[in-house]
Amino acid sequence: MADKPTVKYEVRAQRDPINNVTIYVPAIVDRNAAKSLATVIENAIDRGLIVGVKPSAANGIATGLCEQLFKEFRDGNAVNFDGYFYGRLYLDGTVNADGRITSENSINIRLVKGAKWALATNDFSFTNIADDKTPNVEFLISACTGAVRGKLIKEQAILVNGSTFGDDAAHVSAKFVFEDGTEVVGSVTSCGENLITVAWPSAMSGVEDGTEVSLTVTRVEDGMEYVSMPRTAVVVSAA
């Protein structure tokens, strides 16, 4: 594809209830306005996909087809649209104590794409809308002699190396998360564009050596929060 369309996205943190961990997922934002049926028909005619039919007639055919699809669904049928999509009926909600459907339930039409509508990420260009404001954590290291990247020595301040932290410690925060979901907030004592210092959190002093913890850095800019991807490290005692 010569000119790939650009898709804007942001990263959102979610809790995975099955594995009890925080996951980070991309979400499309700033979507373009939906194309009307008339516009889609005009574009199809311009591309030569609909030949020998005036736009008004093509619109009537498309509308009639949509009406018939709805009729099929209302008759309880599923629809296989020639490999482009599949339409099926689904029930949402929960049943009552007798296992019966009630007015609280709803029935919906869900469209599932077929092979002819297959898309791939390399069909698009992607832009993270927060690229220039989201902190990037490269590695963690203790602020003491003999420190090693990726190991946090108990009772020692923590240096967070990376980029896009800004220069105002009041607008930057750090959070540690353990595998079981326990969260510990760290106090940011200094901040520079590529380095922040976090005081050792007393809540982490009692954990066993070898415990893995992940850190995320949040930067607040113009009232918006920008959260880094997590970076893991291991808690150890001083030698």
C-alpha positions in Angstrom: 0.0 0.0 0.0 1.6 3.2 -1.2 0.0 5.7 1.3 -0.9 3.9 4.4 -3.6 5.5 6.5 -2.5 6.7 9.9 -4.2 5.3 13.0 -3.8 7.3 16.2 -3.8 5.3 19.5 -3.0 5.6 23.2 -1.9 3.0 25.7 -4.3 2.1 28.5 -3.6 0.1 31.7 -6.0 -2.7 32.5 -6.1 -5.4 35.1 -6.1 -9.0 33.9 -8.4 -10.7 36.4 -7.3 -14.2 35.3 -3.5 -13.7 35.9 -4.0 -10.8 38.4 -1.5 -8.6 36.6 -1.7 -5.2 35.0 -1.6 -5.3 31.2 -1.1 -2.4 28.8 -3.3 -2.3 25.7 -3.5 0.0 22.7 -6.7 1.8 22.0 -7.6 3.7 18.9 -8.5 7.4 19.5 -9.4 10.4 17.3 -11.3 8.3 14.9 -12.4 9.7 11.6 -16.2 10.4 11.2 -18.0 7.3 9.9 -18.7 7.3 6.1 -22.3 7.4 5.1 -23.9 4.8 2.9 -24.2 7.3 0.1 -20.5 8.2 0.3 -19.5 4.5 0.3 -21.6 3.9 -2.8 -20.1 6.9 -4.6 -16.6 5.7 -3.7 -17.4 2.2 -5.0 -18.7 3.7 -8.3 -15.5 5.9 -8.6 -13.4 2.8 -8.2 -15.3 0.9 -10.8 -16.7 -1.7 -8.3 -20.3 -0.8 -9.3 -20.7 -0.5 -13.1 -23.6 0.7 -15.2 -25.7 1.9 -12.3 -26.6 5.5 -11.3 -25.8 6.5 -7.7 -29.5 6.8 -6.9 -30.2 3.3 -8.2 -27.1 1.9 -6.4 -28.3 3.5 -3.2 -31.7 1.8 -3.6 -30.0 -1.6 -4.1 -27.8 -1.1 -1.1 -30.7 0.0 1.1 -32.8 -2.9 0.0 -30.0 -5.3 0.7 -29.6 -3.9 4.2 -33.4 -4.2 4.8 -33.3 -7.8 3.6 -30.4 -8.6 5.9 -32.4 -7.2 8.8 -35.3 -9.3 7.8 -33.1 -12.4 7.8 -32.0 -11.6 11.3 -35.6 -11.0 12.5 -36.5 -14.4 11.1 -33.8 -15.8 13.4 -31.3 -16.6 10.6 -27.6 -16.1 10.5 -26.0 -14.6 7.4 -22.8 -15.5 5.6 -22.1 -12.5 3.4 -19.9 -14.3 0.9 -16.9 -14.4 3.1 -16.9 -10.7 3.9 -18.6 -11.0 7.2 -20.9 -13.3 9.2 -23.9 -12.0 11.1 -25.4 -13.9 14.1 -27.8 -13.3 16.9 -26.5 -13.2 20.5 -28.2 -12.9 23.8 -26.7 -10.6 26.5 -27.4 -10.4 30.2 -28.2 -13.1 32.7 -31.3 -15.3 33.2 -33.6 -15.3 36.2 -33.7 -17.9 39.0 -35.8 -20.2 36.7 -33.3 -20.0 33.9 -35.7 -17.9 31.8 -35.1 -14.9 29.6 -36.5 -11.6 31.0 -36.9 -8.0 29.9 -33.5 -7.4 31.4 -31.9 -9.4 28.6 -31.2 -8.1 25.1 -30.7 -9.7 21.7 -28.0 -8.3 19.5 -26.6 -8.7 16.0 -22.9 -9.2 16.0 -20.9 -9.0 12.8 -17.7 -11.1 12.6 -15.3 -10.4 9.8 -14.6 -13.1 7.2 -11.4 -13.8 5.3 -12.2 -11.2 2.6 -12.1 -8.5 5.3 -8.8 -9.6 6.8 -6.6 -6.7 8.0 -3.0 -6.6 9.2 -1.2 -4.0 11.2 1.3 -3.5 8.3 -1.7 -2.1 6.3 -1.5 1.0 8.5 0.9 3.5 10.1 0.5 4.0 13.8 1.0 7.1 15.9 1.0 7.1 19.7 -0.7 10.4 20.5 1.4 10.7 23.7 4.8 9.9 22.3 6.3 13.3 23.1 4.9 13.3 26.7 4.9 9.8 27.9 7.8 8.9 30.2 10.1 6.1 29.0 11.8 4.0 31.6 15.0 2.3 30.4 16.4 0.8 33.6 16.4 1.0 37.4 19.5 1.0 39.6 20.2 1.8 43.2 22.0 5.0 44.1 25.0 3.5 45.8 28.4 2.0 45.2 28.5 -1.4 43.5 24.9 -1.1 42.3 23.8 -3.2 39.3 21.1 -2.4 36.8 17.8 -4.2 37.5 18.6 -4.8 41.2 17.2 -2.7 43.9 19.2 -2.7 47.1 17.0 -2.4 50.2 17.0 1.0 52.0 18.8 2.7 49.1 17.4 5.4 46.9 16.4 4.3 43.4 17.6 5.9 40.2 15.2 5.7 37.3 16.9 6.2 34.0 15.0 7.0 30.8 13.5 10.0 29.0 10.6 12.4 28.8 10.4 12.8 32.6 10.2 16.6 32.5 12.0 18.7 35.1 9.3 19.1 37.8 9.3 16.5 40.5 5.9 17.7 41.7 4.3 16.6 38.4 6.0 13.1 38.3 5.1 10.1 40.4 6.4 6.5 40.7 4.5 3.3 41.5 5.8 -0.1 42.2 3.6 -3.2 41.6 4.2 -6.7 42.9 3.1 -9.9 41.1 0.1 -10.3 43.4 -1.1 -6.8 42.4 0.1 -5.0 45.6 0.9 -1.4 44.8 3.5 0.8 46.6 3.8 4.5 45.8 7.3 5.9 45.7 8.3 9.4 46.6 10.1 11.3 43.8 12.8 13.4 45.4 14.3 14.8 42.2 13.5 14.9 38.6 15.3 15.7 35.3 14.5 14.9 31.7 16.4 11.7 31.7 16.7 10.8 35.4 14.5 10.7 38.5 15.3 9.7 42.0 12.9 7.8 44.1 13.3 7.4 47.9 13.3 3.8 49.1 9.7 2.9 50.0 9.6 1.5 53.6 6.8 -0.8 52.5 9.3 -2.7 50.4 11.9 -3.3 53.2 10.3 -6.5 54.4 9.9 -8.3 51.1 12.0 -11.4 50.4 15.2 -11.2 48.4 14.6 -12.0 44.8 11.1 -10.5 44.8 10.3 -9.0 41.4 8.7 -5.6 41.2 7.7 -3.4 38.3 7.8 0.3 38.2 5.7 2.8 36.2 6.3 6.5 36.1 3.4 8.9 35.6 3.8 12.5 34.3 1.1 15.1 34.6 1.0 17.7 31.8 -1.8 20.2 31.4 -4.1 18.1 33.6 -3.5 14.9 31.6 -1.7 11.8 33.0 0.9 10.0 30.8 2.0 6.6 32.2 5.2 4.8 31.1 5.4 1.2 30.3 6.5 -0.9 33.3 10.1 -1.8 33.9 10.9 -4.7 36.2 13.7 -5.1 38.8 14.5 -7.5 41.7 14.7 -6.5 45.3 17.9 -7.6 47.1 19.6 -7.0 50.4 22.9 -5.2 50.7 25.9 -7.5 50.3 
